[in-house]
Amino acid sequence: MAQSSAAPDDPPAASRGISRRTQSDIYRAGISGTRPRVPVDTDALEAAARKALSAEAFAYIAGGAGAERTVAANRAAFGRWQVWPRPLRDVSSRDLSVDFLGVRRPTPLLLAPLGVMEMAHADADLAVARAAASLGVPYTLSNQASFPMEAVADAAPGGSRLFQLYWSASDDLNASLLRRAEASGCEGVVVTLDTHLLGWRTRDLDLAYLPFTRAMGIAQYTSDPVFQQLVRERSRGGTDASTPPPPVKVTPKAVAAGVRIARKGAALTGTSSVRENLRSPLPRAAVETFLDVFSTPALTWDDLAKARQWTSLPIILKGIVHPDDAIRALDAGVDGIWISNHGGRQIDQSVPTLEVLPTIAERVAGRVPIVFDSGVRQGSDVFIALALGATTVALGRPYSYGLGIAGEAGVREVVRNVLAELDITLGLSGHTSIAEVGRGALREV
């Protein structure tokens, strides 16, 4: 029995918000023995994803830095806040909409940028974009996507998208990526600041697995004319490359990685022939070029002004945790602040983002929108973050779990479930709109 995003045969449910529609869909399907495609419970969702994904994929998506204390702290921070139930208020009609980047959005939810989603599902970013568009949720497309941004735009032409930029060592490449983002219909640029050095990710290190070394998650680069030129120059010995990598021991896994790299090289060689691509130096040169230019630890506040020359899109800085950096961002004239510690993937024992959200919100004082992420798993988490001052809230790992379990439909159900619980929490706390939600909706433990 197919499940839909609405219940057209149940008009009362359709008029009572996404929570009632979602419950109606699930329970009506249950009469025929159909259960949700993905678990609704967040712990069960992660457990199901662990079973569905390869060990390498799950480690890359679920893992954090060091002993993963930041991942745990992000979650624990939500436990220090409780929602006040407020009955006997008319909450029969509820409005989840918010203003963000000059547009009235149907919900306060964004999808955070997650790279290398081909590790979860072959349709990767295409599936995520379609699912997000079906629910009216903006999708922040990763710089480390598995499909070029133009292909994602074609897959979900009606969807709202932002583009995440990892500031590379090549300004020409940065400028080219932002021009493409604007031309492909993105509504804003999210400059991620906290990955100028790759975090110490113990799960990935134990598996000796980094997807980029296998040409995964670099589609934005291999489809870019500036990057392609850098690759050609490297293959001709025309640029000063870093120390050549040590030779790779020939094993079945190494051969499989070589074949994957060859297949990914079509954008550079102009042929889909694996045999021809294995002979070409370009696919391997693309991987090495990416590893050289991916990010720069020399990035400073002064460099950010260049982004204004490269694009007219609104610019949001992602990776802000210290309140002083939030004020510095305002002084730099950015259009938004994204509070994030990269989901605990960059620094072990980092400051949890929810702990600093109230202070940053107070100091920003509504001058620019605040996006919040890290530790968000369900609708009640979204409510708490909104009550503490976030304008919008970004969801990360849970939607990738849905993708790995059930593809596009899995993403849609995960996002729908988060919105449904948010809607229920809004009503049971006695509120009828996101605009009404503030610190008074919470009790600090």
C-alpha positions in Angstrom: 0.0 0.0 0.0 1.6 3.3 -1.1 2.1 6.0 1.5 1.7 9.6 0.4 2.7 12.8 2.0 -0.9 13.8 2.6 -4.2 12.1 3.4 -6.6 13.2 0.7 -9.3 10.8 1.9 -9.1 12.3 5.4 -10.0 16.0 5.0 -9.9 16.7 8.8 -6.4 15.4 9.0 -5.3 17.4 6.0 -6.5 20.6 7.7 -4.7 19.9 11.0 -1.1 20.2 10.0 1.7 17.9 9.0 1.6 16.0 12.4 -2.0 14.8 11.9 -1.4 14.0 8.2 1.7 12.0 9.1 0.1 10.0 11.9 -3.0 9.4 9.7 -0.8 8.1 6.8 1.2 5.8 9.1 -1.8 4.4 11.0 -4.0 4.0 7.9 -1.2 2.1 6.1 -0.8 -0.1 9.2 -4.3 -1.5 8.7 -2.9 -3.3 5.7 0.3 -4.3 7.6 2.5 -1.6 6.1 5.0 0.0 8.4 7.1 3.1 7.8 10.0 2.6 5.3 12.5 3.9 7.9 12.3 3.7 11.7 10.7 6.7 13.4 12.7 6.3 16.6 16.0 8.1 16.2 18.1 5.3 17.8 16.4 2.7 15.7 17.0 4.8 12.6 20.7 4.9 13.3 20.8 1.2 14.0 19.0 0.4 10.8 21.4 2.6 8.9 24.3 0.7 10.4 22.9 -2.5 9.0 22.1 -1.0 5.6 25.4 0.8 4.9 28.9 -0.6 4.4 31.2 -0.3 7.4 33.2 2.4 5.7 30.1 4.4 4.8 28.6 4.2 8.3 31.9 5.2 9.9 32.3 8.2 7.6 28.7 9.4 8.2 28.2 8.6 11.9 31.7 9.1 13.2 33.1 12.1 15.0 36.6 13.5 16.0 38.8 11.8 18.6 36.8 9.9 21.3 33.6 11.5 19.9 33.0 13.4 23.1 31.8 16.4 21.1 29.1 14.3 19.3 27.9 13.1 22.8 28.1 16.7 24.2 26.0 18.0 21.4 23.3 15.5 22.2 23.6 16.0 26.0 23.1 19.7 25.7 19.5 19.2 24.6 18.9 17.2 27.7 19.4 20.4 29.8 16.3 22.0 28.5 12.6 20.9 29.0 9.6 22.1 27.1 6.7 23.6 29.2 3.4 22.0 28.3 0.7 24.6 28.1 -2.9 23.2 27.7 -6.2 25.0 27.3 -5.0 27.2 24.4 -6.6 27.1 21.0 -3.8 25.5 18.9 -6.1 24.0 16.2 -4.3 26.0 13.5 -0.5 26.1 13.5 2.0 27.8 11.3 5.5 26.5 10.9 6.7 29.2 8.5 9.6 31.5 9.0 11.4 34.3 7.1 14.8 33.3 5.9 17.0 35.2 3.4 14.1 37.4 2.3 11.8 34.5 1.6 8.9 33.1 3.6 9.7 29.4 4.0 7.0 26.9 4.9 9.1 25.4 7.8 12.1 26.4 9.8 14.1 23.3 8.7 17.1 23.2 6.4 19.0 20.1 5.2 22.7 20.5 6.2 25.4 19.9 3.6 26.6 16.3 3.7 29.3 15.1 1.3 29.9 11.9 -0.5 26.2 10.7 -0.2 27.0 8.2 -2.9 28.3 6.1 0.0 24.7 5.9 1.2 22.8 5.6 -2.1 23.7 5.7 -5.8 21.2 8.6 -6.4 23.0 10.5 -3.6 22.3 14.3 -3.8 19.7 13.9 -6.6 17.5 11.9 -4.2 18.1 14.3 -1.3 17.2 17.3 -3.5 14.0 15.7 -4.7 12.9 14.7 -1.2 13.6 18.2 0.2 11.8 19.9 -2.6 8.7 17.7 -2.1 8.5 19.1 1.5 9.5 22.7 0.8 12.7 22.3 2.8 15.8 24.1 1.5 18.7 21.8 0.7 22.3 22.9 1.3 24.2 21.2 -1.4 27.7 20.1 -0.3 30.9 21.2 -2.1 31.7 17.5 -1.7 28.6 16.3 -3.5 28.5 13.2 -5.7 26.8 15.0 -8.5 27.5 18.4 -10.1 25.3 21.2 -8.8 23.7 21.6 -12.3 22.6 18.0 -12.3 21.0 18.5 -8.8 19.2 21.6 -10.1 17.8 19.6 -13.0 16.7 16.8 -10.7 14.6 19.1 -8.5 14.0 22.3 -10.5 11.4 23.6 -8.1 13.5 23.0 -5.0 15.2 25.7 -2.9 19.0 25.2 -2.7 22.0 26.8 -1.0 25.6 26.0 -1.9 28.2 25.1 0.6 31.7 26.3 -0.2 34.9 24.8 1.2 37.3 27.6 0.6 40.0 26.0 -1.5 43.6 27.0 -2.0 42.7 28.2 -5.5 40.8 31.5 -5.6 40.1 31.0 -9.3 38.4 27.7 -8.3 36.5 29.3 -5.5 35.2 32.1 -7.8 34.2 29.5 -10.5 32.3 27.4 -8.0 30.3 30.4 -6.8 29.6 31.6 -10.3 28.2 28.2 -11.1 26.1 28.1 -7.8 24.5 31.4 -8.8 23.9 30.4 -12.4 22.3 27.1 -11.3 19.7 28.8 -9.1 21.2 28.6 -5.6 19.7 31.2 -3.2 22.7 31.6 -0.9 26.3 30.6 -0.3 27.4 28.8 2.9 31.1 29.3 3.5 32.2 26.5 5.8 35.1 27.8 8.0 35.9 24.9 10.4 37.5 22.4 8.0 40.7 24.1 7.0 42.3 21.1 8.6 40.7 17.7 8.4 39.5 16.5 11.8 41.1 13.5 13.6 38.4 11.1 12.7 39.2 7.9 14.4 36.7 5.6 12.8 37.9 6.5 9.3 41.5 6.2 10.4 41.0 2.8 11.8 39.5 1.7 8.5 42.2 3.6 6.6 39.4 4.9 4.4 39.0 8.4 3.0 36.4 8.4 0.1 38.1 11.3 -1.7 41.2 9.2 -2.4 38.8 7.0 -4.5 37.5 10.0 -6.4 34.2 9.9 -4.5 32.6 13.2 -3.5 34.5 15.4 -5.9 32.0 15.8 -8.6 31.7 19.6 -8.1 35.4 19.8 -8.8 35.8 17.4 -11.8 32.9 19.2 -13.5 34.5 22.6 -13.0 36.5 24.2 -15.9 39.0 25.8 -13.5 39.7 22.5 -11.7 39.9 20.7 -15.0 42.6 23.1 -16.1 44.5 22.5 -12.9 44.3 18.8 -13.5 45.6 19.1 -17.0 48.5 21.3 -15.8 49.4 18.8 -13.1 49.3 15.9 -15.5 51.7 17.8 -17.8 54.0 18.6 -14.9 53.1 22.3 -15.3 52.4 23.0 -11.7 54.5 22.5 -8.5 52.7 19.6 -6.8 53.4 18.5 -3.3 55.6 15.5 -2.6 54.4 12.6 -4.8 52.3 10.1 -2.9 54.0 6.8 -2.0 53.4 3.9 -4.3 50.2 1.9 -3.6 50.6 -1.8 -2.9 48.7 -3.7 -5.6 45.9 -5.7 -4.0 42.3 -6.5 -5.1 41.1 -3.4 -3.1 43.6 -1.2 -4.8 42.6 -2.5 -8.2 38.9 -1.8 -7.4 39.8 1.7 -6.2 41.7 2.3 -9.5 38.7 1.2 -11.5 36.4 3.5 -9.5 38.7 6.4 -10.1 38.8 5.6 -13.8 35.0 5.5 -14.0 34.8 8.9 -12.2 37.2 10.3 -14.7 34.8 10.7 -17.6 34.3 14.4 -16.9 38.0 14.9 -17.5 38.7 12.5 -20.3 35.5 12.9 -22.3 35.0 9.2 -22.5 33.1 6.7 -20.4 35.4 3.9 -21.4 37.0 2.5 -18.3 39.8 1.1 -20.3 40.7 4.4 -21.8 40.3 6.2 -18.5 42.7 3.7 -16.9 45.3 4.6 -19.5 44.8 8.3 -19.0 46.7 10.2 -16.3 43.9 12.6 -15.8 41.6 10.7 -13.4 44.4 10.0 -10.9 45.7 13.5 -11.3 42.2 14.8 -10.4 42.4 13.0 -7.1 45.8 14.3 -6.3 44.9 17.8 -7.4 41.8 17.7 -5.2 43.8 16.6 -2.2 46.2 19.5 -2.8 43.6 22.3 -3.2 40.7 21.1 -1.0 41.1 23.7 1.7 43.6 26.2 3.0 44.7 26.6 6.7 45.8 30.2 5.7 42.3 31.5 5.4 41.6 34.6 7.5 38.8 37.1 8.0 40.4 39.4 5.5 40.0 36.8 2.8 36.3 36.7 3.1 35.8 40.0 1.3 36.8 38.2 -1.9 33.5 36.2 -1.8 31.6 39.5 -2.4 33.5 39.9 -5.6 32.7 36.4 -6.7 28.9 36.4 -6.1 25.9 38.6 -5.5 24.2 35.8 -3.4 23.7 36.1 0.3 26.7 34.8 2.3 26.4 32.8 5.4 29.4 31.8 7.6 29.2 28.2 8.9 31.3 27.0 11.8 30.8 29.8 14.2 30.8 28.7 17.8 32.6 31.5 19.8 30.4 34.6 20.4 33.2 36.9 19.5 33.5 35.3 16.1 29.7 35.9 15.6 30.3 39.6 16.2 33.3 39.6 13.9 31.1 38.0 11.2 28.6 40.8 11.7 31.4 43.4 11.3 32.4 41.6 8.1 28.9 42.3 6.7 27.8 38.7 6.2 24.1 37.9 5.6 23.8 35.1 8.1 25.6 33.1 10.8 25.5 29.3 11.0 26.3 28.0 14.5 28.0 24.6 14.0 30.8 22.4 15.3 30.5 20.2 12.2 28.4 17.7 14.1 31.4 16.9 16.3 33.5 15.8 13.4 36.3 18.4 13.7 37.4 18.8 17.3 37.1 16.3 20.2 35.8 17.9 23.4 34.6 21.0 21.5 32.1 23.4 22.9 28.6 22.0 22.2 26.7 24.4 19.9 23.5 24.5 21.9 25.4 25.9 24.9 26.4 29.0 23.0 23.3 29.5 21.0 21.5 31.8 23.6 24.6 34.0 24.0 25.2 34.4 20.3 21.5 35.0 19.6 21.5 37.7 22.3 24.5 39.4 20.9 23.4 39.2 17.2 20.0 40.6 18.3 18.2 39.7 15.1 20.5 41.6 12.8 21.1 38.6 10.6 19.4 35.1 10.6 21.0 32.4 12.7 21.2 28.8 11.4 21.8 26.1 14.0 23.1 22.6 13.7 25.0 19.8 15.6 23.1 17.3 17.7 19.7 17.8 16.1 17.9 14.4 15.7 14.2 15.1 16.1 11.4 17.6 16.1 11.6 18.5 19.8 15.3 19.3 19.2 14.3 21.8 16.5 11.8 23.4 18.9 14.4 23.8 21.6 16.9 25.4 19.2 14.3 27.8 17.9 13.2 28.7 21.4 16.9 29.6 22.3 17.2 31.9 19.3 17.8 30.1 16.1 16.1 31.4 13.0 16.3 28.1 11.2 17.6 24.6 12.2 19.6 22.3 10.0 19.3 18.5 10.0 22.2 16.3 9.1 23.0 12.7 9.9 19.3 11.5 10.2 18.4 12.2 6.6 21.6 10.4 5.4 20.4 7.4 7.4 17.1 7.6 5.6 18.9 7.8 2.3 20.9 4.7 3.1 17.9 2.7 4.2 15.3 3.6 1.5 16.7 6.2 -0.9 14.7 9.3 -1.7 11.6 7.9 0.1 13.7 7.3 3.2 14.9 10.9 3.2 11.4 12.2 2.7 10.1 10.1 5.6 12.9 11.2 8.0 12.4 14.9 7.2 8.6 14.5 7.4 8.8 12.9 10.8 11.0 15.7 12.2 8.5 18.3 10.9 5.6 16.3 12.3 7.1 16.1 15.8 8.0 19.8 15.6 4.3 20.6 14.8 3.1 18.5 17.7 5.6 20.1 20.1 4.5 23.5 19.0 0.9 22.8 19.7 1.3 20.9 23.0 3.5 23.8 24.3 0.6 26.1 23.6 1.9 27.9 20.5 0.4 28.4 17.1 3.4 29.8 15.2 7.2 29.6 15.3 7.2 33.4 15.8 5.6 32.9 19.2 8.3 30.5 20.4 10.9 32.0 22.8 12.9 31.2 25.9 9.7 31.2 28.0 8.7 28.0 26.3 11.6 26.2 28.0 12.6 25.3 31.5 16.4 25.0 32.1 17.3 21.9 34.1 
